[in-house]
Structure formats: C-alpha cells, structure tokens
Amino acid sequence: MGAITRIRQLSPYFLAVVAVLFIVFMVLQDSSCSTIRQQGKSPEATPVAEVNGDTFSQAEYEQRVKEYLENLRAQNARLEQQGQQPQEIDETQVRQQIFDQMVDELLLNQIAKQLGVKVTDDELYDAIVVNPPAELQFFKDSTGKFMKSMYQELVTNPAKYGEMLAQQGAPPDQVEKQQKLWDQTLRDIETNMRRQKVMDLVSSTVGAAASIASPTYTELDYKTNNSTADIRFVAIPTDHIRDSTIAVSDNEVSAYYEANKQYYVQKPERKIKYVIFREQPSNKDSARAQKRSAELMQVFSSVTDSLKRDSIFTEKMAAFGGETHDFTLISNLDPNTSMVLRGLPVHGVFGPLTTPNGISYYRLDDKRESAEPTVRASHILIPFESSKDSALAKANEILAKARKGEDFAMLATLNSKDPGSAQQGGDLGYFSKGRMVPEFEKAAFGAEVGSVVGPVETQFGYHIIKVTDKQSLELKYSEIVIKPLISTATKQLIISSSVKMQQEIEEGKSIDSSAKSLGMTAAESKFFASRTPVLNSYELTAWAYQADKGEVTRIDVDRVGLVVAQLTEVRTTGTRSLEDMKEIIVRTLRQAKKLDMVKAKAEQVASACKSANSLDAALTVDSSFTVRTQTALRDNGQLTGFAGEYGITNQAFKLASGQISDAIRGRRAWFVMVVDGRVDADMNAYKKDKLAHLQNIAAKGRQNSYYTWFSTYKENATIVDKRWVRE
C-alpha cells in the first residue's frame, strides 16, 4: 500500500472504485477502443504495450493521456485569460509522448528489480510529509513562509481540506470539486515521487559503476586537456582528384567487407511501398466554392460606401462562419495576409485572395504598436572548437567580407556551423525578446535594420549578425474563408478506390501496377526502425513490425490521407549486407587511393621544406598551398579545417620544437608540420591533486553514463506496441 494511501483517512477502496469506474467510462467514449468493445475485452485487461514480457493496460494509458491533455487545455485557458496566444495541442504527439514515458517507466521498474533496489513507503513518507522538496511547499503565509504544519495536516488527513473550505464559506459544490482535486493531487504526488525516486536509485547505481575511474586514464585525460602546442602546417589535400577517375573493383570491395564485417551491425528494419489517397476536393467541389466566392464578391463590389461594406462584412461573417483574429504582430502573420492588411485602412475590406486554406476575404478591424517588438535577423556561427583565437580570427575575416558588401546569405551558407539556419542563408526568422541568449538578443535588438554587427560571443561561439527587419505593428482582423467542401460522392470515391487497390494487391497484383491503373504512383520508404514513425504514423510503423513480408494494409493517417501500404522488405538482427555497405566501402577505398596518389607530392613538399628549413617552401611545389597557423592545439583531433585528424594532433606532441616533420598521412589529406612551441601539462600539479582529478572524472562518468546506458538498454529491449493490434 502506498505511503499517502497508508496515512490518509479516506477509504482507499472507495477511491479505487471511483477511479476505475471513471476510467472505464472515459475510455469507452473513445473511438480508439471500438475494437476492444467489439471483442468484449475490458480496457483494464487490454495491454497497450509489452515490454520484455511486462505490460501496461489501455485504461492506464488512456487515463494518463486524458490527464495530460486536460493540463494542456488548462494552461491554454490561462494563457488566453492573460491575453497570450495559446499553444497548439497535437493529440497524436501527446499520445506518443505518454506511451514513450510509460514504456520508460516499465523499463526502469524492471531494471530496479534486477538491481535489487526499491523505494519503501517510509522513504516516500519522509520525502512527501517529513521533508517535502521545494516544489511541494505550496502552502505559504503572506510573507511567503512555508506553513509546514498545515501542509502535513492536509497531506495526512485529506478530508480536512474540504472542512477548511466549508468553514471559509465556500459553496458545497465547490467544496466537493476542490476536495476531489486535492485527493487527485495527493495521488499524483505519490506516483510522481515514486517514479522519480526509482529513477534516482537506478541512475545512482549505474553511475556508481561508471564512476570507477582508472588512474591511468585519469592521468592521460589530464595530460591531454592541459597540454597545448602552437603549430604551423601545410595540408596536401585530395579534393582536386575527381571521384570518377578512381576505380574501385568489386573484388576490392568484397575483400574489405569480409575483413571488416564484424563492425557492420544490422538492427531490425522494415521498408514499405505505399500510395496515398489524399482527401482532396474534386473539380466539381472546387467549382462550387468558386461560385460561392463569386456571389460574395458581387455583393461587395455592388457597394461603394466603406461603412456599408463594413456592415455587410459583419453580416456575412455569421453566414459564412468567419473568424476574428485578435491583435497579432504583423511579423507573425502569413506573408500574403500581411501584405493585404498593410494596405487597408481600419474597417477596410479586401478580397478575394486565394490561399492554401481556400478563398479568403479580409477586414482590418484595428491596429496598434506592440509593447513587444520583434526582430528578423540572419547570422553566421563560428564555434570555438579547439581554439577561441582562431575562431575569432575567422569571424573577423567573415565580418569584413560582409561589411564590404559580399552576399551575407552566401557567406552564411558557406561558413556558418549552425546547420538549421545555414541552409536558409543564415535566416533565423522573426523573434521576440527572451527567445535568444542575452548577448545575441542585445546585439540584434540594438542594431539598425540592414546593419551587420559582431563578432558577438555566446556560449555557442562567435556570431556575425545581420538585422533584416524590425516590426512592432499589431493588427486585429476578421477573415471569411470559403473552402472547397469535399462532397460525400468524392469521399466515397476515395474510399472505394483505396479499398479496390488493397484487394487487388491481396489478390496478387503488384502495388505499382495497381497504382498505375488509377493514374497514381507508388512511393517507397527508406528502411525504418521500430520506433520511427513512417509517414509520421506510429500506427503504420507498428503494423509493419507485426506483419509478414508481402502483407498489405489500409490506414487513415492524420494529416496525410488514406494510405495503402505493402510491407516489401524485412531485416532482422545480424550483419549488414555487402550491398548495403558497398557505397560506404567504395568511398573509404576511394579516399585511401586518393591519399596514395598524392603521397609523392606530400613527400616532395616535406623534402623542400626541410631543405629550406621553412614551411613557405611548400609554395615552390604548389603555389595554391597555404601555411596555416593554430595556437593552443590539443591532442583531440580538432585541426583547423580538418576535424577528426587524431593522428595529426597526436604527432604535434611527439615532434621536437622547431623540427619540420616528414609527410604525415591523415584521413583527408597529408600534412607537413612544425611545432613552434609546446606547453606540457604540469604532472607535479596532477600528482598533488590526484584524488581531486579522480573524483572529477568519476563525477563526469556519473553524469553521462545513465542516459547513455539507458538508451542502449532500451534499444536492446523487446518492446511491442499493441495499440493497433488486430487479433
């Protein structure tokens, strides 16, 4: 029996009966349980997931989803009361999030049982009643002081809460409502506290094992992180050699595969072919919408007086189901809508405008200046990587080019290390205050439109920022949208066509032929894992992992349409095939051959530099070469312009200072290097504080190990999603 249940005065039996009846009632209202009702199974007896043989039920799952959605809706209601924009609720995403959480909890409980760790009622009692954490200290007096005695009384005697409300004159219905809410809050506190304590116990147990630091490793880690070298180097790259000139034979690929196939681990994967029947209006449906729009346009065209047109718009809002949008920053509007409304006077009417939503008519109701302006900016990010000095130098170089008038978008595409914005020419879109880190925000909001500022240092690196727009105008407007309505006949045609295709494939016709007969084309997915939603549908993925090769299904996928899919390929655990690995192996062998081709030139460069006792002699071999400088280099593979060159950075700590190296083979190029100076780690300081360094490494191990370990454990677990099983 749980800690709170053990100490409360309310009848546990009564609460349990109410909870079960309520869950059953709510679940039976959900259409997703129609199969269960047809099969005569109760939600409590129907497993939603099987995790290493253990399950959780449909009733438990639906109750968690319901509670989470209610909390989101309550938050949105509060946002609307405060005049803020509510967040869009994606129920499909919520359901998957809850499913994943419950799977993780089941895995954690299994792990805890295996490790022999458990949370006792006395531990929970202490954590909830005796020494409650700050987040539970929600009964405070006017000075903000936690009223511990009141909290403890209401936790140990929940019925007291209703009595207190009644004494304060609260209406009986409110007393009952608030009492039920308090009882549920206590149950939630106990459940969440138990989950958190189980996670803490497992995490600390795993972390303890991972935090056993080897003295040898600790010494090497200290030496690596506290030794630096200042170097200059010349890279002899392979980029100029075209792939088409390098032949890699099938025999070479096969031999490489056989020598390395132990590293090519194959995990379970599936592939499907599919056809999407989108629920789109037919030409006749669109024609009817055009006709309605023409009639509305005729009404507005016949009236020249702006006040009368405004009045007619209000009348038509009710007839056509129009919508009024509260004050919205113009930067947050669709560009077409923004363009239309900018040109209207207050109460002005415009239309028609064809948009993705349909045929739109607009009226500008009001406008004002916002207290919260937005900025639109682009940026180029140069991360610190191995050296802040080299990052700053590169940032200043790019800044100079941008200020001279070079295309900022092109500079961002070529140089920015922010993958999200680099492909958009550095564009970050509009953002308000509080959305960016303080240093970036201050620079962007403080700059004039069109100006380029920087380098701005943040935790991510150095930023070059171009401010492209600032907006503070808010608009309130009304909109009538005439959407082509999909007729019943169109819907029936879509369904019948998809059913016909499914039947044809089941009878032996290929999905490609069946699609072609309907003037459609079958698409093919990439291989996907068991927890990857294909076409953004977890249901489709679950079916693919329960079906046999060649099976076909028809599933209505939210925001996609009716999908007819056939399972075309099944991969099980083992070794990836030669065919799958061929492209990667060819690239590896091709790069090795390129390095072989430039070896002679690299040796020539090394010889010339040694003879002249200067790296500048490399330019006599090839004038396109550049002598690069890197200060404070560490033995971590991070060489300027060549990430992952561990062999090269390691050599920087073996060469004698001032000695020009031989040609050194790297992963992407050959290198000739000279060490200008080196600062070796102070190993006497290490020995003096050896225990502290061991503790530091152990702490890092504890921090990183749990989530890495748990992800691996989950990946190897047997998890069966039974939400869509059709038995």
Secondary structure, DSSP 8 states (H G I E B T S, - for coil): --HHHHH-SS-HHHHHHHHHHHHHHHHHHSGGGHHHHHHT--GGGSEEEEETTEEEEHHHHHHHHHHHHHHHHHHHHHHHHTT-------HHHHHHHHHHHHHHHHHHHHHHHHHT----HHHHHIIIIIS--GGG---B-TTS-B-HHHHHHHHH-THHHHHHHHHTT--HHHHHHHHHHHHHHHHHHHHHHHHHHHHHHHHHHHHHHHT---HHHHHHHHHHHH-EEEEEEEEEESTTS-GGG----HHHHHHHHHHHGGG-EE--EEEEEEEEE-----HHHHHHHHHHHHHHHHHHHT---HHHHHHHHHHHHHHHT-EEEEEEEGGGS-HHHHHHHHT--TT-EEEEEEETTEEEEEEEEEEEEEEEEEEEEEEEEE--TT-HHHHHHHHHHHHHHHHTT--HHHHHHHH---HHHHTTTTEEEEEETTSS-HHHHHHHHHS-TT-EEEEEEETTEEEEEEEEEEEEEEEEEEEEEE-----HHHHHHHHHHHHHHHHHHHTT--HHHHHHHTT---EE---B-TTS-BTTBHHHHHHHHHS-TT-EEEEEETTTEEEEEEEEEEE-SEE--HHHHHHHHHHHHHHHHHHHHHHHHHHHHHHHHHHHTSGGGHHHH-TT--EEEEEEE-SSSEETTEET-HHHHHHTTTS-TT-B---EE-SSEEEEEEEEEEE---HHHHHHTHHHHHHHHHHHHHHHHHHHHHHHHHHHS-EEE-TT---
